[in-house]
Amino acid sequence: MTISRRRLLTGAIQVTTAAVAATALGGRTAFAATATAAATPTAETGSTGVPSPLWAEFRATPYTHPQIPNVARAGYNGGERTFPRRPVRANVLHYGAKPDGSADAAPAINRAIAEVGRRGGGTVLLPRGTYRIDDVIQLGYSDVTLRGEGSGATKLFATRSLTEIIGAYGSRYGGTKSSWSWAGGLVWVCPRERYRTLTDAIKAKAWPFEGWTGNKRDEWQTLATITAVAQQGDFTVTVDTASHLRRGDRVLLQLADDAQHSLLDHMAGDVDGAATYDWSDKTKVLSYVPYEWPARVTGIRGHRVTLDRPLPLDTRLGWAPKLTSLVDPVVNSGVEGLTIEMVETPQAQHLLDTGYNGLVLQCAWDCWVDDVRAVNVDNGFLLVAAKGSTLRRTRVSGRGSHHPYCCREGSHDNLIEDFAIDQRTVIPAPAGTQLHGINVEGLSSHNVWSRGRMDMGTFDTHRGLPFANVRTEITVFNDGSHGGDASAGPLYGARFTHWNVTVANGRAGCIKIDDVAPYSATAGISEVTAFGQIDVPDFTGPLHSRLESYGTPAITPPNLYEAQRRLNGCS
């Protein structure tokens, strides 16, 4: 008897009802109510799951555990559970938007956003209906919420790709790839000036860097030089002078590398194999250095500066550690309650996407996306140099996508929870296309994917040495593949954790990582088999990884992120 993907996923989710609340919908699982809502997390006490020795270890060393990162502060405003409910300051209907799809509503929506932003913030309301957009919706102001009446009621219908709107976007690393395969969105949350410089550079074919310090990574000033070694997990650094710092400032910790690439070795956990790894030809990963990690200043006492979260790495003096400025980010803005649907076009060949992309948070900090669905997209939800933001109740559906979710270019401390990737509607996938899944790359760290259902895709990295990321309480039909070319360096840095994961089709690739990722933890996953594998270890010698409760995706605590928040006394 042939067992279909649908039956596998349905059975897996029935086994793990504590992980994902699902209902049957035409033979395919779907989240209840909004089709992306998740069940209330099982309490740590009273659970029937198998107690985890790894968790007991973590409780004893919550900031310095060798395999498990501390991600308790991931998400909007340090993981705050509620988002601001701002008064409505503009209704797009009053700016000329038509809710019947009969005319381009993008100019009206952008005018409403700009007016509310200039007046200090508030909510821009998109009442129930379908709004045709022939241009990018650009949210470039802090303290602004773009809110529909629910993903089942308000729709943005995009008729043109980013290539048509802005122009072709080549890769800064050369070749014929389209950077719209991993960048940009038809809803683009990005500071206005940063958006202008990015799009001007694309139009001029001067392919930019996309992160925290501008197109050439040179838009920063040193605020303080760190003068003493601090350890991973510390909250406080010692500086030469704090005269240019104030409590509440948003700053970057910058770490340069040395000739021996000991910083990159450190990101890989200082395993023996990292010291013998050839970093010299890994031009893409080397382009991400100096390493940039955003943080807020919470206290200053003399030469001691306290930050809002623990250091992700040591601050060895050979790496010229410093606190610097960064481009002004969009802060405290959100997108809620709508669907972003593209005019349906065939999925592009791999790496030639034209930019039918959903939503991107870029140079955005403490922002959120809630109850948003992306349909018929090349790429669904992108985090590009995003910090401390939450994507909640998001869903990718339609004809099939390249990156349903992608986290890159120095994105840190973000939370993607209660998410779903639906099975593609165009079956089989067109020849020459590729599917990834929930991706993280480009030195990104401390990002969390929690309580998800993936009818397709995988736990992807695109190389670029991401480290200290968590995937927890997820059910997946594991049929995607990781990406990234050889010049991007290793698939994994240290402290990746996969915790309570049900693999509906029993495929190991990118899920069971104890034999691939250094200083990693694979805890509570289904029994899996290696087939269709392309992930292999980058480092020789011992990896110091941990495998626990293999074959038992029901360990206690069920959700690593939620358990860490309780341990830290977070609400």
N, C-alpha and C positions, 0 to 999 in steps of 0.2 A: 504494500500500500504506500502510495506517495504522500508524504506529509508536507503540506504547503507552508510557506513563510507565515501566512496568516495564522494557521493553527499553532505553529511554533511560538509566535509572539503571544498569541492569546493564552496558550498554556503557561508560558513563562510569567506573564503578568498575573495570572491567577495564583501562581505560586508565591509571587512577591507583592501581594496587595498592600503591604505596608510601605512598599517603595513607590508605587505609582497607582493612583486611582484611575481605573479605566472602565469603560463600558463598551459593549459590542455595538458596532455601527456598520451594518452591511457586511458582517463577517470580518471587519478590520477594527482593531482596538482604537479607541479615541478617548481622550480625556473627558471627564464628565463636565457638564454645563458648558463651559467655553471651549471644550475640546482640548484644553491644555491644563486644566486645574489638577493639582496633585492632592493626594491624601494628606491629612495632618500627620506629621512625622511621629513615629512610634516613640514613646518616652523611653529614655535610657533604662530606667528602672521598670521592672515588670515585664520586660520584653522576653519572648520565648526564644530569641536567637542565642547562638553560641557565644559565650563571653570571649572577648578578644584579649589575649595576652599583650598584643601590640598596644592596645588602648591603655592597658594598665601601665605600660612603660611610658607612653606619651604623657599620661597624667603626672608622672613623676618628673618629666623634663619637657614641659610644653613648648619651650622656645628653642631647644637645642637637640630634639630627637634626631638621630642620624638619618632616618628614612622618611619621617612624616613631617611635613611643614605645618607651621601654625598659620591657619587661614581664617581664624575666628573673626578677623576684621574685614574680610572680603565683602564687597558690595557697597551700595550707596550709603554714604555717611557712616562708614564703619560697620555696615550690616544692618542699618536701621530697617525695621520691618514695615513701616508705613511711609508713604511718600506725601509730600506737601499737597494739600487740596486748596489751590489758589482760586480766588474769585475770577469769574469770567470778565475779561477786559475787552474782548473782541469776539464777534461772531462773524465767520468768514462770509456768511450770506450778505452781511451789511457792506462788504467790500466788493461785491459783485460775483462771488463764486456761485456757480449753478450746481445744485445737488442731483441733477439728472444726467450728468456726463455729457451734456451737449456742447460745452465750451471749455477751453483751457482754464482751469481754476488756479494754476500755479501762481500767476501774478497777484491774484487777490489774496491767496493764503500767505504769500511772502510779504505782501504789504501789511497784513494784519500782524504777522510775527514781528516785523520791524517796528510797527507803531507801539505794540505792547512792550517790546524790548527797550525802546527808547524811553518809555515812561516808567521804567523800573521793574517791569515784570508783571506776571499774571497769567491767566489761561486764555489761549486762543481756541475757541470752540468750533469744531466741525460737526454740525448736526447730521443726523441720519441721512444717508444718501450716497451717491457715487459721484466723485469729483475727478474729472479728467485732468491729468497733469501732463503737460508737454515739456516741462522743465523741472529742474531740481527744486525740491522744497528745502530751503536752507535755514536751519535754526542756529543762528550765530550769536545769540544773546543768553546771558545767564538769567536764572530765575524766571524762565518762561516754560509753560507747559502747553504742548500741542495735544489737544484732547478730542477724540471722537466719542461717539456714543456706544462704543463697543466694537470688537473686531467683527461681529456678525451684523453690524448696523451701518458703520461708516467705512467707506472704501475710497482709497486713492487709486485711480486706474492710470497707470503710466503707459504712454504711447510711444516713447522714444527712449533709446539707450543713451548712456553717458557718452559713447562715441559720437552719436548724432548731436548731442547737446553741447558737449565741450570739445570733443575731438579725439583722435587716436591717442593712446597713452602707452608709449613703449616702456621697456624695462631699463632702469638705470644700470643694470648689469649687462646690457647688450642683448643681442639676439632679436628674434621676431615675436617674442611673447607680448601679450597685452596685459598691462598692469591693471586694467579693469577686471582681470581675473581674480584680483584679491584686494582691490581698493575702490573707494567711492561708493556712494549710494544715492538713489533717487530721493530719499530723505536723508539729509546730510547734516548731522549735528557737529558743528565745528566753528571755532571763533571766526568772526567775519573777516578779519585781516588775514588770518591763516588760510582760510578758504580762498580768498582772493589771490594770495601769492601761490598757492598750490595750482589753482586752475590757470593762472597766468603762465606759470612754468610749463604746464602741460600743453597749453596752446602754442608756446614757443618751442616745444620739443626739447626743453631743458629738464629732463626727467628728475624730479625732486626726491630728496628724502622726505618722509611724511610725518616725522615725529615731533618731539617736545622742543627741539631747538632749531627749527626752521629748515628750509629747503637744502641748505648746505651744512646743517648742524653747527652753525656758528653764531646763532642768535642767543647768546647767554653771557652773563658776567659772573665772575667769581664773587660770592658773598662772604665766604669764610673758607679758610684752609683747615682741614682736619690735621691735628698735630700729634695724635696718639692713636694707637691701635685700639679699635673696639671689636668685639666679637659678634658674629652672627647671633641674633637674639637679643642683643643689647638695645636699649631705647635711647641711650645718651651718647653723644660724641663730644670730644674736646677739640676746640677750635682756637686759631690764633687770636681772633677777635670776633665778638658778636655784635659789633657796632652797627652792622648793616642788616641785622636781623631783628624781627619783631615777633612776638607771640602771635600765632595765627597765620604767619607767612606760609605760602606754598613754595617749596624749593625742590631742587633736584640734588640728590646725592650722585656725584659723578666719580667713577673709578676708571682710570686708564689702565692699560695692560703694560707689561714689561716685555723685554725681548724674548724671554723664555715662555711667554704666554701663561704665566702662573695664575693670572686672574681667571682665564678660561679653565685651567686645571681645577681651580677652586670651585667654579660653578659646576663642574662635573664631580664634585665631592672629593677632589684630591686623590682619586683612585690611582693606583700605580700605572694603569693603562693610559691615563690622561697625560702623564709626564712623557710617555713615549709616542703619543699621538702626533701626527704631523699636522700642525695648525697652519703652517706657513702658506699653503696653497688654498686655504679655506677663505677665499676673498670675501664671500658674502657675510659670513659670521664676523670676520674681522672688521667689516664696515659698520657693525653695530657698536663698536667700541670707540670712544669711552661708553661704558655702561651708564645708563641714566635711570634713576629710580626716584619717582616723586614722593614727597612726604610733606607733612605739615609740622611746623614748629609749635610745640605745646608748652615749652618752658625754657627759660634762659636764666642761668645763674653763673655769673662771671664768664668763664670760658667754657662752661658746660651747656650744651644745647640738647634738649630733649625733644624727640620726635614722636609722632602719634602712633607709630607701630614699630615692631622690632626690626632691626636691621636684617635684610635678606642675606647679607654676605659680611665677611670681615672687612675692616678698613685698613688693610696693611699699607704702610707708608710708601712702599715701592710702587703703589698704584696711584700715587698723587691724589688721595681722596680730598674732595672739596664739596661744599654746598654752593650751588649756583642758582641763577635765575632761570626762567623758562618762558616760552611764549605764554601770554595770558590765556588760560583755558576757559572753555564754557563750563560753568559751575552751576549745579543745582537746577538743571533743566531736565524736562522729561517729555516723552511721547507716549500716549496712552490711547487704548480703545479704538484701534482702526486696523484695517487690512490694507496692505500695499500689494496690489496685483499688477502684473505686467501684461501687456498685450502678448498673447502666446506666440512665441517664435520657436523654431527648433533649437535645442541646446547646442551651443557652439562647440567646436572641436577644442580639445584640452589646451588651455593657456591662450586661447584666442577669444575669450569672452568679450562681448561688445559693451557690457556694463548695464544689463538689466538687473541691477542690484537693489536690494531692499533698503536697509537702514544701516548707517554707519555712525558710530561715535568716534570722533577723531579729535585729539587734544581736548578731551572732555573728562571732567573730574567730578565725582559725586553727582552723576546724572542717572537717569533710569528710563527703562522702556517696559511698559506693562500692558498685557493683553493686546499684543500686536502680532499679526499673521503676515507672512510673506508668501506670495503665490506666483508660480511660473518665473522664478528668479534664476539668474546666473549664480548669484551669491546672496544669501539671505540676510544674516546679521553679522556685521563686521565691527570688531574692536581694533582700532588703529591708534596706538599711543593713547589708550584710554586708561583711566585710573579710578579705582574705587567706585565703580558703577554697577548697577543691577539690571539684568534682563530677566523679567519674570513673566510667566505665562505667554511665552513666545512660541511660534509654530511656523515651520516651513512646509509648504505643500506644493502640489502642481506637477509639472511635466518632468521634473528632475533638475537638480542643481549641482554645481561644481563644489562650492563650499556652503553648506547650509549655515554653519557657524565658523567664524575665523577670528582668532585673537593673535595679534601680531604687532611688530614694530614697537617693542618696549611697552606692552600693556600689562598692568599689574593690579592685583587685588580686586579683580572683577568677579561678580557672581552671576551665573546663568542658571536659573532654577525653574522648575516646573515647565520644562521645555519639551517640544516634540518635533520629530522629523518624520513626516508621513511617507509611506511608500509612493514612489513616483507613479504618475498616471500614464506616462509614455513607457510602455514595456514591449520589447527590451530596450535598454538604454541605447541610443544611437551609437554606431561605431565611431571610435576616435574620441569619445567623451570620457570623463573620469569623475568619480564621486569620492569625496573625502569624508567629512562628518563633522565632528567637533574638534576643531584644529587649534593648536597653539604653537607659536614659533617666535623667532626673533628676540631671544633673551627675555621673553615674557615670563612672569613668575607670580605665584600665589593667587592664581585664578582658580575658580571653583565651578564645576558643572554638577548640579545637584537635582535629584528627582526628575529624571528624564525618561522619555520613551523614544527610541530610535528604530523605526521600521526599516531603516537602511542606514549605511554609513559605518564609520568606525571611530575609535579614539585616536585621532590623527595628530602627529606633529609633522611639521614641514622642515625639520632640522632647525638650524639656527639656535641650537642649544637652549631651548626653554628649560626652566628648572622649577622645582617646588610648586607643582600644580596638582590639583585633586579632582578626580571624578568619583562621585559617590551616589549610590542608590539609583542606578540606571538599568533599564532593560534595553538590550540592543540586538538587532539582527545584524550581525557583524559581516557586512559584505563590501565595505569600502576599502580604500588603501591610503597609506600615508603618502605625502608628497615631499618635495624638496630635492634640489640637485646636489651633487657632490660638493660644490663650492660652499654650500651652506653649513657644512660641518655636521656635528653629531645630532642624532635624533633626540637624545635626552641628556639633560643635565641631572644633577642629583635631586632626590626627594620628590619624585613623582609618586603619587599614591592612587591606586584604584581600589575602591572600598565598597563592598556589597554590590556586585555587578552580575546581572543575569544575562548570559549570552544565549540567545534563543536558538541559534544554529550551531553552537558548539565549536566555533572557529576561534583559534587562539590569537591570531595576529593583532597586534597593537593593544590587546586587552591584558593578556598574561605577560607581564614585562619583567619578571624576576630574572630572566636570562638575557635581557637586553639593556635595561636601564640601571645605571649605577645608583647605589644607595636608595633603591626604590622599595615600595611596599605594595604587594599584590595580596589583598586580604578579602576573603569571602567572595570569590568569583565561582561561576559554574565550572564544572569539569569541561575542558576544551581540548581540541586536537589541532595540531599544526597542519593547515592546508592553505594553499594560496598565499603563503607567507612571502613578504619581501622585507620585513624588518629583521635586521641582524645586528648584533652588538657592534658598536664602534670602537670599544675599548677592550684590549686584551687583559687577561689576568682576572683576579677576583673583583666582582662587582659589589659585594657587600649588600646585596639585595635581600629582601625577606618575602617569603611566601607563607601565608597563614590561612587556615581553614579553606584550603583548596577543595573545590567541589561543594562548598556550603555557602551559598550567597544569602546567608541569613545570620550574620554575626551581630553581636551587641557591642557598641551602639550601632543601630542600623544606618545612621547618616553621620558621617565623620564631621562634616561642617557644623551641623546643628549641635552635635555633642561638644565640639570645641567651643562653640558660643556659650553653652551652659557652663562649661568648665571655667571660662573667662568671666562669668557673671554677666554676659550680654543678654539683653532682652530678646 
